[in-house]
Amino acid sequence: MTNQKLSNAESYTWQIIQEHYKQVPKLSISEIADLAHVSISTVNRTVKKKGYAGYADFRYSLEKKELPQIQGFSSEVLVAISKNEEELLYTIHGISAESIENAVQLIDSASEILLFAQGLSANAAKEMMKKLQLFHKKVNLYSESAEMLYYANFTNAKSLVIVLSLSGETDEIIKALKAAKQKHAVAIGLTVSSNSRLARLADVSLVGYKSPLEVNYFDLDVHSRLPLYILVRVLFDAFSIFQKKENKKILERFPIHF
């Protein structure tokens, strides 16, 4: 499974790898190990936790990847831009049209919508809430553990729970979602892991792509939510188109005469 929790030594190794991102295709695994002052097995274990078969597979993936050609930026900034470009393109190309269509239908038919999200994912959820309100949907956002669990227990078969979680493994969110599912609520999950508990529990999953090559110098979850924002944008573009078509059908059936 990708994005497994790294040990302290592995986190430092990953930081060293990303700081030498441009040089990695030319560096052997022993050279990386020397730079990070760790063993070769630690380097291999680190890249495997990030979703690669091993260091050789990781290095080959970087050899095939070209940095964007933008004037005026350092190579370090170009690497950062490349990571965002990767997340954008891979998320868009990986979106399932069938899943988007199913999600649109669920949103349209829901009598009430509950949004569950925590941390920085709550910002993407706020954007979703505002867009749902523009369509006059009854919607509330819950980001506190106790709140999510409390309101999950008052859902029913006409309720729609939309969960935004980068990893899809946040225990508090999963607990609340399970409670809602026991009340027969329907669920849409937005995440970056198709193997996550969220993806398995949700009736419809929208799965984005999260680049493993993100530097995080903090002991806090400050990872980019770009994939979630992209999924929200595509979902509501599709929902807007759906609504316009439905309104057009109504007008054709019941024309208004002045």
C-alpha positions in Angstrom: 0.0 0.0 0.0 1.3 3.5 -0.9 2.0 6.2 1.6 2.5 4.0 4.6 3.8 5.7 7.7 7.5 6.3 7.6 9.9 5.8 10.6 12.1 8.7 11.6 15.0 7.3 9.6 12.8 6.7 6.6 11.3 10.2 6.8 14.8 11.7 6.8 15.8 9.5 3.9 12.7 10.6 1.9 13.6 14.3 2.6 17.1 13.7 1.3 15.8 12.0 -1.8 13.5 14.9 -2.6 16.2 17.4 -1.9 18.3 15.6 -4.6 15.3 14.9 -6.9 17.1 16.2 -10.0 20.2 14.1 -9.3 18.5 10.9 -8.3 18.6 9.3 -11.8 22.4 9.5 -11.7 22.8 8.4 -8.1 23.1 4.7 -7.1 21.2 3.4 -4.0 24.5 3.3 -2.1 25.2 6.9 -2.9 21.7 7.9 -1.6 22.3 5.8 1.5 25.6 7.6 2.1 23.9 11.0 1.7 21.2 10.1 4.2 23.6 8.2 6.5 21.4 5.2 6.5 21.6 1.6 5.2 20.7 0.5 1.7 17.8 -1.5 3.1 16.4 1.7 4.7 16.5 3.4 1.3 14.7 0.5 -0.4 12.1 0.3 2.4 11.4 4.0 2.2 10.7 4.0 -1.6 8.6 0.8 -1.2 6.4 2.6 1.4 5.9 5.3 -1.2 4.5 2.9 -3.7 7.5 1.8 -5.8 8.8 -1.7 -6.3 12.3 -0.6 -5.1 14.9 2.0 -5.6 15.6 0.9 -9.2 11.9 1.3 -10.1 11.8 4.7 -8.4 14.9 6.0 -10.2 13.6 4.8 -13.5 10.3 6.7 -13.0 12.3 9.9 -12.5 14.4 9.2 -15.6 11.2 9.2 -17.7 9.9 12.4 -16.1 10.8 15.8 -17.6 10.7 19.0 -15.7 8.5 21.8 -17.2 10.4 24.4 -19.2 9.5 27.7 -17.5 11.9 30.6 -17.6 13.0 32.4 -14.5 12.6 29.5 -12.0 15.3 27.6 -10.2 15.4 23.8 -10.6 14.0 23.4 -7.1 10.9 25.4 -7.9 10.5 23.6 -11.2 10.5 20.3 -9.3 7.7 21.7 -7.1 5.7 22.8 -10.2 6.2 19.4 -11.7 4.7 17.7 -8.6 1.6 19.9 -8.9 1.4 19.2 -12.7 1.6 15.5 -12.0 -1.2 15.6 -9.5 -3.4 17.7 -11.8 -2.9 15.6 -14.9 -3.0 12.2 -13.2 -6.1 13.1 -11.2 -8.0 14.3 -14.3 -7.0 11.3 -16.5 -7.9 8.9 -13.7 -11.4 10.2 -13.0 -14.1 7.7 -13.8 -17.0 9.2 -15.9 -19.3 6.5 -14.5 -18.4 7.4 -10.9 -19.0 11.1 -11.6 -22.3 10.4 -13.2 -23.4 8.2 -10.2 -22.3 10.9 -7.7 -24.3 13.5 -9.6 -27.4 11.4 -9.4 -26.9 10.8 -5.7 -26.5 14.5 -5.0 -29.6 15.4 -7.0 -31.8 12.8 -5.2 -30.5 13.4 -1.7 -33.0 15.0 0.8 -30.1 16.1 3.0 -26.3 16.1 2.6 -23.7 15.8 5.4 -20.1 16.7 4.6 -17.4 15.0 6.8 -13.8 16.3 6.6 -11.0 17.2 8.9 -7.8 19.3 8.8 -7.0 20.9 5.5 -9.5 18.7 3.7 -12.2 20.7 5.4 -11.3 23.7 3.2 -12.2 21.7 0.1 -15.3 20.6 1.9 -16.3 24.2 2.5 -16.0 24.9 -1.2 -18.2 22.0 -1.9 -20.8 23.1 0.7 -21.0 26.6 -0.8 -21.6 25.1 -4.3 -24.2 22.8 -3.0 -26.0 25.7 -1.3 -26.1 27.5 -4.7 -28.3 24.7 -5.9 -30.5 25.1 -2.8 -29.4 21.7 -1.3 -29.8 21.1 2.4 -26.2 20.6 3.5 -24.1 20.9 6.6 -20.3 20.4 7.1 -19.0 18.6 10.2 -15.2 18.6 11.0 -15.2 17.7 14.7 -15.1 14.0 15.6 -17.9 14.2 18.1 -20.1 16.2 15.7 -19.6 13.8 12.8 -20.5 10.8 15.0 -23.5 12.5 16.6 -25.1 13.6 13.3 -24.2 10.3 11.6 -26.6 8.6 14.0 -29.5 10.7 12.8 -29.1 9.9 9.1 -31.4 7.7 7.1 -31.8 6.1 3.7 -32.5 9.5 2.1 -29.3 11.0 3.6 -26.2 11.4 1.6 -22.8 11.6 3.4 -19.9 13.0 1.4 -16.5 12.3 2.9 -13.3 14.1 1.9 -10.1 12.5 3.2 -6.8 12.5 1.5 -5.6 9.2 2.9 -9.1 7.7 3.3 -7.9 6.2 6.6 -8.8 8.9 9.2 -10.1 6.8 12.1 -12.7 9.5 13.3 -14.1 9.9 9.9 -14.3 6.2 9.2 -16.1 5.6 12.5 -18.7 8.3 11.7 -19.1 6.9 8.2 -19.7 3.4 9.5 -22.4 4.8 11.9 -24.1 6.5 9.0 -24.0 3.4 6.9 -25.7 1.5 9.7 -28.5 4.0 9.4 -28.7 3.1 5.6 -27.3 6.5 4.5 -25.6 6.6 1.1 -22.0 7.7 0.8 -19.6 9.4 -1.7 -15.9 9.3 -0.9 -13.3 11.7 -2.3 -9.8 10.4 -1.6 -6.5 9.5 -3.3 -6.4 5.9 -2.3 -8.6 3.3 -4.0 -7.5 0.7 -1.4 -8.5 2.9 1.6 -11.2 2.1 4.0 -13.1 5.1 2.8 -13.1 3.9 -0.8 -14.3 0.4 0.3 -17.1 1.9 2.5 -18.4 4.5 0.0 -21.1 3.6 -2.5 -19.3 5.9 -5.0 -15.6 6.7 -4.8 -13.9 9.6 -6.6 -10.2 8.8 -6.5 -7.5 11.4 -7.3 -3.8 11.1 -7.5 -1.4 12.3 -4.8 2.3 12.6 -5.8 4.5 10.8 -3.4 7.2 13.4 -4.1 6.1 16.1 -1.6 8.4 17.6 0.9 6.9 17.9 4.4 9.2 19.5 6.9 6.6 19.5 9.6 5.2 17.0 12.1 1.7 18.1 11.0 -0.5 17.1 8.1 0.1 19.9 5.7 0.0 17.9 2.5 -1.5 19.5 -0.6 -5.2 18.9 -1.1 -5.0 19.7 -4.8 -6.4 16.3 -5.9 -9.4 16.9 -3.7 -10.0 20.4 -5.1 -9.8 19.0 -8.6 -12.3 16.3 -7.8 -14.7 18.8 -6.3 -14.4 21.1 -9.4 -15.0 18.3 -11.9 -17.9 16.9 -9.8 -19.7 20.3 -9.7 -19.0 21.2 -13.3 -20.8 17.9 -14.1 -23.6 18.6 -11.6 -24.1 22.1 -13.1 -24.4 20.6 -16.6 -26.9 18.0 -15.3 -29.0 20.6 -13.6 -29.2 22.8 -16.8 -30.3 19.8 -18.8 -32.9 18.9 -16.3 -34.2 22.4 -16.2 -34.4 22.5 -20.0 -36.4 19.3 -20.0 -38.9 20.9 -17.5 -39.3 24.0 -19.6 -39.8 22.0 -22.8 -42.6 20.0 -21.0 -44.2 23.0 -19.4 -43.4 26.1 -21.5 -44.1 29.5 -19.9 -46.2 31.8 -21.9 -46.1 35.6 -21.4 
